[in-house]
Amino acid sequence: MRASHALKLCLGLVLVLPASAPASGTPPTAKADFALDHAKASDAAVIVKGIAGAKQVEALSDRAIRVRTTPDRLEVARQVVGLLDAPEDAPLAAFTVPSDQSRVAAFRFERTDPGDVMIALRRVLRIKNVTVREEPGLVIVRDTPEKTEGAQALVEILEKKCP
């Protein structure tokens, strides 16, 4: 009886309510498809889920994803895809997420081991929402403005220490 919920009334009647009936207060859902020029869809799907908090992300092809989520998370997903899919020589811009005032920022690295970057950001700064891509050497973090500034400084320090 997963497709519906039955409620037995005291007179022995059964009222069947469809499971798809939205609960009151359910946030609206928005959908968008994103074409990717530089990133793989499988990588983008994982990163969008982690950084944007989108629960429904699917790969449509090797270079396209579909995101279904709330409108505010969809906007974060749109900007994350922009950071993720930017050409290697493009400048990366940070942005503030209006719903919780967190900050999403991206940084490039060349010499540091990606695992070292991830460990340093999680252990030193305790950043939970962080993703590191080895190719093209990209870090994307979501946290407070202070922690994202600290993340950039930490990545720069790690880059200077590596030969």
C-alpha positions in Angstrom: 0.0 0.0 0.0 2.9 2.3 -0.7 1.1 4.1 -3.5 -1.6 5.3 -1.2 -2.4 5.7 2.5 -5.6 4.2 3.9 -7.4 5.6 6.9 -10.0 3.4 8.5 -12.8 5.4 9.9 -14.9 4.4 12.9 -17.8 3.3 10.6 -15.6 0.8 8.8 -15.2 3.0 5.8 -11.8 3.4 4.2 -10.6 6.7 2.9 -7.8 6.4 0.4 -5.4 9.4 0.0 -2.9 9.4 -2.9 0.7 9.4 -1.7 1.5 12.1 -4.2 -0.7 14.6 -2.4 1.7 17.4 -1.3 1.8 18.0 2.4 1.0 21.6 3.5 4.1 23.7 3.7 6.0 21.6 1.1 8.5 23.9 -0.7 7.9 24.3 -4.5 10.1 22.3 -6.8 12.1 23.7 -9.8 13.9 21.9 -12.5 16.8 22.9 -14.9 19.1 21.1 -17.3 22.7 22.1 -17.5 25.0 21.5 -20.4 28.7 21.1 -19.4 31.6 22.1 -21.6 34.5 21.1 -19.3 33.2 19.0 -16.5 31.9 15.4 -16.6 28.3 15.0 -15.7 29.1 12.3 -13.0 31.5 14.7 -11.3 29.1 17.7 -11.6 26.2 15.6 -10.1 28.1 14.7 -7.0 29.4 18.3 -6.5 26.0 19.9 -7.0 24.4 17.5 -4.5 27.1 18.3 -1.9 27.6 22.1 -2.3 24.1 23.2 -3.4 22.2 20.6 -1.3 20.2 19.5 -4.3 18.8 16.0 -3.6 17.7 15.1 -7.1 20.5 15.4 -9.6 20.8 13.0 -12.6 23.2 12.7 -15.4 21.4 13.1 -18.8 24.5 12.3 -20.8 28.3 12.6 -20.3 28.1 16.4 -20.5 24.6 17.3 -19.1 22.8 17.1 -15.8 19.2 17.7 -14.6 18.6 19.2 -11.2 15.3 19.1 -9.4 15.1 21.0 -6.1 13.8 24.1 -4.5 14.1 27.3 -6.4 16.8 28.7 -4.0 18.9 25.6 -4.2 18.5 25.5 -7.9 20.0 29.0 -8.1 23.0 27.8 -6.0 23.3 24.8 -8.3 23.3 27.1 -11.3 26.2 29.1 -9.9 28.1 26.0 -8.7 27.9 24.6 -12.2 29.3 27.9 -13.5 32.3 27.6 -11.2 32.8 23.9 -11.9 32.5 24.2 -15.7 34.6 27.4 -16.0 37.6 27.2 -18.3 40.9 26.7 -16.5 42.1 30.2 -17.2 38.8 31.9 -16.2 38.7 34.0 -13.0 36.5 32.4 -10.3 34.0 34.4 -8.4 32.5 33.7 -4.9 28.9 34.3 -4.1 26.7 34.5 -1.0 23.7 32.1 -0.6 20.7 34.3 0.3 18.8 31.6 2.2 21.5 31.0 4.9 24.1 33.7 4.2 26.7 31.0 3.6 29.4 31.7 1.0 30.5 29.5 -1.9 34.0 30.1 -3.2 36.3 28.3 -5.6 40.1 28.3 -5.8 42.6 26.9 -8.1 45.7 24.9 -7.2 48.5 23.5 -9.3 51.1 21.8 -7.1 49.3 20.6 -4.0 48.0 17.1 -3.7 44.2 17.1 -3.9 43.9 14.8 -0.8 46.1 17.2 1.2 43.9 20.1 0.3 40.8 18.2 1.3 42.3 17.0 4.6 43.6 20.5 5.5 40.3 22.2 4.8 38.3 19.7 6.8 40.7 19.3 9.7 42.1 22.8 10.1 39.1 24.9 9.2 36.4 22.2 9.9 34.7 23.0 6.6 32.1 20.3 5.9 31.0 21.3 2.4 34.1 21.0 0.3 34.9 19.3 -2.9 38.3 19.0 -4.6 38.8 18.2 -8.3 42.3 17.0 -9.3 41.7 18.0 -12.9 41.8 21.0 -13.3 43.0 21.6 -9.7 39.8 23.2 -8.3 38.5 23.5 -4.8 34.9 24.6 -4.1 33.8 25.3 -0.5 30.6 26.4 1.1 30.7 27.8 4.6 30.7 31.1 6.5 32.5 34.0 4.8 35.3 33.8 7.4 35.9 30.1 6.7 35.9 30.6 2.9 38.5 33.4 3.3 40.5 31.1 5.5 40.2 28.3 2.9 41.6 30.5 0.2 44.5 31.5 2.5 45.2 27.9 3.4 45.2 26.8 -0.2 47.7 29.6 -1.0 49.9 28.5 1.9 49.8 24.8 0.7 50.7 25.9 -2.8 53.8 27.9 -1.6 55.0 24.9 0.4 54.9 22.5 -2.6 57.8 22.4 -5.0 
